Amino acid sequence: MAIHGLNQWNGVAIASRVGLDDIDTSFPGQPGWAAKPEGEPVVEARALGATVGAASDATPVRLWSLYVPNGRELTHPHYTYKLDWLRILREDVASWLEAEPDLPLALVGDWNVAPRDEDVWDMSVFEGATHVSAPEREAFAAFAEVGMHEVTRERVANYTYWDYQKLRFPRNEGMRIDFVYASPALASGSPARLSTAMSARARAPPTTSPSSSRSRALTGTADGAVSSARPLQSSYGCGRLAKNGACIVVSLNAESRVGPDRIRLKPRRGRTTCRRNLEETRRNGGTLHSHPHS
């Protein structure tokens, strides 16, 4: 298992039963983020690369577990950071494929982009918000333009993310923001090598109450490797691996560290909130719109 996390809410990991080699905790040129305008940018724990499969008879796959920045708001510096992050990653992928056209490559995880209107339960809720804006969708589609193939949509149609607030999970008011981009060599390979989409079991026994947890699907890849990119909060999901049908359940219970734009309120029935939600509530006349965290 390879794990990469800092003292904040983002982190990435890869678990493999077929070997982990050549581990990288960032991609070349990965931009950093400064929490304060006068602060020094930090390369966050949002990308973890490894070669998996060397311990099996299968051809090894270069796997990247990704947690794309949230963007927060269309006018927020974090939004520009998100677009830069995606652009540089896409440029890296293009250079990798140009140098090695037959490279089995998978980009797996939380992309924080809903590429199509049907990828959110109600587009009117997201009017003027991140995740569905044209620049974000174009940045996501740009990976296909360099030869990558998104391989989950043809296999699974359900959402992959539900906010813990306002009963989003039991009402199935979710988002489809977790994807697998595969290189031509991997996408055209055998089903045993190609990653398959994972889905959270709606009726699986959770490790914590759904009302106090953020539910997200895990993403499985390449012959027995599982990638998880998510906030370090209580969550659950299960994944089915193509090769042997194994099921893996992951529970992450580390509380998020309070950042400069968040307030940890006194817990009530296991719920938490943040300043951004409170401000949004006031702007909308008391209606609280949920949003994925950073």
C-alpha positions, 0 to 999 in steps of 0.5 A, spaced: 500 500 500 502 507 498 499 512 502 500 520 501 497 525 505 499 531 509 496 535 515 489 537 511 483 534 508 486 531 502 490 525 500 491 519 496 492 512 496 493 505 492 492 498 495 495 493 490 496 485 491 500 485 485 506 489 487 507 497 487 513 500 484 516 507 482 512 511 486 511 518 485 508 523 490 506 528 485 506 529 477 512 533 474 510 541 474 504 539 479 502 546 481 502 548 489 497 552 493 497 557 498 492 557 503 493 565 504 495 570 499 502 571 503 503 564 504 508 559 500 505 555 495 505 547 497 504 541 493 498 538 496 497 530 496 493 530 490 497 525 486 500 518 487 503 514 481 505 507 481 507 501 477 502 496 479 502 488 476 510 487 476 508 481 481 503 478 477 503 475 470 500 481 467 503 487 463 504 492 469 500 498 469 502 505 470 497 508 475 495 515 478 491 516 484 488 523 483 484 528 487 483 534 483 482 540 487 475 543 488 475 550 485 471 552 491 467 558 487 468 561 480 471 567 482 476 564 487 483 563 486 482 555 488 478 555 481 484 558 477 489 553 481 484 547 479 484 549 471 492 549 472 492 543 475 488 539 470 492 543 464 499 541 467 497 534 468 494 533 461 500 536 458 504 531 462 500 525 459 501 527 452 508 527 453 508 520 456 504 517 451 508 521 445 514 518 448 511 511 449 505 510 445 504 503 448 504 505 455 498 502 459 496 508 463 490 509 468 488 516 471 483 514 477 480 518 482 476 524 484 476 529 478 471 534 481 468 535 474 461 533 472 462 532 465 455 532 463 448 535 465 446 528 467 452 527 472 448 531 477 441 530 480 439 537 478 443 542 474 439 548 477 442 547 483 449 548 480 447 554 476 453 559 477 457 553 481 464 549 480 464 542 477 459 544 471 462 550 468 465 550 461 472 551 463 472 545 467 468 540 462 473 543 457 479 541 461 476 534 463 475 533 455 482 535 453 485 528 456 481 525 451 484 529 446 491 527 447 488 520 446 486 517 453 479 514 454 474 514 459 472 507 461 467 507 466 461 511 463 459 505 459 460 500 465 456 504 470 451 509 470 450 511 478 453 517 481 459 516 485 458 522 490 453 524 495 454 530 500 452 528 507 448 534 508 440 534 507 439 526 506 443 527 499 445 519 499 438 516 501 435 521 496 440 519 491 441 526 489 448 525 487 454 527 482 458 523 478 465 526 479 469 520 479 472 517 473 478 512 470 481 515 464 485 509 460 491 510 455 489 506 448 494 500 450 490 499 456 483 501 454 484 496 448 487 491 452 483 485 456 478 486 461 482 483 466 487 488 465 482 494 464 480 497 470 472 497 472 468 502 475 466 501 482 460 503 485 458 505 493 453 500 495 447 503 497 444 498 501 451 496 504 452 496 512 456 503 513 462 504 517 458 510 520 451 513 519 450 515 512 447 522 516 454 523 518 458 521 513 460 523 506 459 517 501 463 515 495 465 510 490 472 507 490 475 506 484 478 499 482 484 498 477 489 494 473 489 487 476 487 488 483 489 495 485 485 499 488 485 507 488 482 512 493 482 519 492 477 522 497 477 527 503 479 524 510 472 524 513 468 518 515 466 515 508 465 508 506 464 504 499 466 498 496 469 496 489 469 490 485 475 488 482 475 485 475 480 480 475 477 476 481 471 479 484 474 481 490 470 486 495 474 491 499 471 496 504 475 502 506 473 507 512 477 513 513 475 516 520 480 522 520 477 528 522 479 534 517 484 539 520 480 546 520 483 551 515 482 558 514 476 558 510 472 553 515 469 553 522 468 547 526 462 548 529 459 544 535 457 537 533 450 536 533 448 529 531 454 528 528 454 533 523 459 539 521 458 545 517 463 550 515 463 558 514 462 557 506 455 553 507 453 559 512 454 564 507 451 561 502 445 559 506 444 567 508 445 569 500 439 564 498 434 566 503 435 560 508 436 555 503 442 551 504 446 548 498 451 543 499 457 542 495 463 538 495 469 540 500 476 541 497 
